[in-house]
Amino acid sequence: MVVAAISKGEVGVLNVGDSPAYLFRNGDAKLISQDHSWPAEQVRLGVIKPEEAASHPLKHRLTRAIGVWESIQSFEDKIKLQEGDAIVLCSDGVETAGVSVEEMGKLLLKDGDLENGAKRVIERCRELGAPDNVTVAVARVDVDVTKTQALPRLKKIGLMQKGASH
């Protein structure tokens, strides 16, 4: 599970499991969630190398998952956002299908239409025979929300009733 909340110029990310979240900024992609698969945990502990984790036979064995244990430690992070940033949440099915983060970014951001971009990613996963579920959600920061000012108060305007004289 991966969730994100955007408020006051920041995105808060929380995840448990292996569904990733990415920040796309100025053409670069950054993983902003944490993979809780067994090989990923071994990489963080320095037991195996990242290259070994990519094709590890236990890649889909989770060390943290909702509904398995009575309590679970989630990964949480906050990131300052900039105008033009795109936040992408997806299922691990995107990677399982063989769509790299770089390809996903190109498909998503191709023409500036994020809805069509998400459809392109899902279609590409289907073309590759996606053996897993494929879900993509994306949001873009269109304005610098940290500089947004409150609107001035509007004066109360009386309603015109039908048949009333002016």
Stockholm file with secondary structure:
# STOCKHOLM 1.0

chainA/1-166         MVVAAISKGEVGVLNVGDSPAYLFRNGDAKLISQDHSWPAEQVRLGVIKPEEAASHPLKHRLTRAIGVWESIQSFEDKIKLQEGDAIVLCSDGVETAGVSVEEMGKLLLKDGDLENGAKRVIERCRELGAPDNVTVAVARVDVDVTKTQALPRLKKIGLMQKGASH
#=GR chainA/1-166 SS CEEEEEETTEEEEEECSSCCEEEEETTEEEECSCCCBHHHHHHHTTSSCHHHHHTCTTTTCBSSCTTTSSSCCCEEEEEECCTTCEEEEECTHHHHHTCCHHHHHHHHHSSSCHHHHHHHHHHHHHHTTCCSCCCEEEEECCSCGGGCCCCCCCCCCCCCCTTCCC
#=GC SS_cons         CEEEEEETTEEEEEECSSCCEEEEETTEEEECSCCCBHHHHHHHTTSSCHHHHHTCTTTTCBSSCTTTSSSCCCEEEEEECCTTCEEEEECTHHHHHTCCHHHHHHHHHSSSCHHHHHHHHHHHHHHTTCCSCCCEEEEECCSCGGGCCCCCCCCCCCCCCTTCCC
//
